[in-house]
Amino acid sequence: MALFDRSNRTVFRDHVVNPLPEAGFLEMTVPDRPRSRLQSYRVTPTRPRLAGTPPEGEIT
């Protein structure tokens, strides 16, 4: 949270973590139970490319 200059856990979740699955960068490990205590996230294998980054396989 400190990396993103956030001190409030709820605000961090709402402004940083929640938009990532919606944008296709992360997926839930337990999608049927989003409030599970075992919930965590993993990077999607087909995540979108960030603006300004080279396509995969391209060496800069």
C-alpha positions as CSV (number, residue, x, y, z in Angstrom):
1,M,0.0,0.0,0.0
2,A,2.9,2.4,0.7
3,L,4.1,2.0,-2.9
4,F,0.8,3.5,-4.1
5,D,0.8,6.1,-1.3
6,R,-2.3,4.7,0.3
7,S,-2.8,4.3,4.1
8,N,-6.4,3.2,4.2
9,R,-7.0,-0.4,3.3
10,T,-10.6,0.1,2.0
11,V,-9.5,3.0,-0.3
12,F,-6.6,1.0,-1.5
13,R,-8.9,-2.0,-2.4
14,D,-11.4,0.3,-4.1
15,H,-9.0,2.4,-6.1
16,V,-6.1,0.0,-6.8
17,V,-7.0,-3.6,-6.4
18,N,-10.7,-3.7,-7.7
19,P,-10.0,-2.0,-11.0
20,L,-7.3,-4.6,-12.0
21,P,-9.6,-7.6,-12.5
22,E,-12.1,-5.4,-14.4
23,A,-9.3,-4.3,-16.7
24,G,-8.1,-7.9,-17.3
25,F,-4.8,-7.8,-15.4
26,L,-5.8,-10.0,-12.5
27,E,-8.2,-12.8,-11.9
28,M,-9.6,-14.2,-8.6
29,T,-8.6,-17.6,-7.4
30,V,-12.1,-18.2,-6.0
31,P,-14.4,-16.3,-8.4
32,D,-17.6,-17.8,-7.0
33,R,-16.8,-16.5,-3.5
34,P,-15.3,-12.9,-3.9
35,R,-15.5,-12.3,-0.1
36,S,-13.8,-15.6,0.9
37,R,-11.0,-15.4,3.4
38,L,-9.1,-17.6,1.0
39,Q,-9.5,-15.2,-1.9
40,S,-6.3,-14.1,-3.7
41,Y,-5.5,-12.9,-7.1
42,R,-3.2,-14.1,-9.9
43,V,-2.0,-12.4,-13.0
44,T,-4.0,-13.3,-16.1
45,P,-2.0,-15.2,-18.8
46,T,-3.5,-13.0,-21.5
47,R,-3.2,-9.7,-19.7
48,P,-3.6,-6.5,-21.8
49,R,-0.4,-4.7,-22.8
50,L,0.3,-1.5,-21.0
51,A,0.7,1.7,-23.0
52,G,4.3,2.4,-23.8
53,T,5.5,-1.2,-23.3
54,P,6.9,-3.3,-26.2
55,P,4.8,-6.3,-27.4
56,E,5.9,-9.6,-25.9
57,G,8.9,-11.1,-27.7
58,E,10.2,-7.7,-28.9
59,I,13.6,-6.8,-27.5
60,T,14.2,-3.1,-26.9
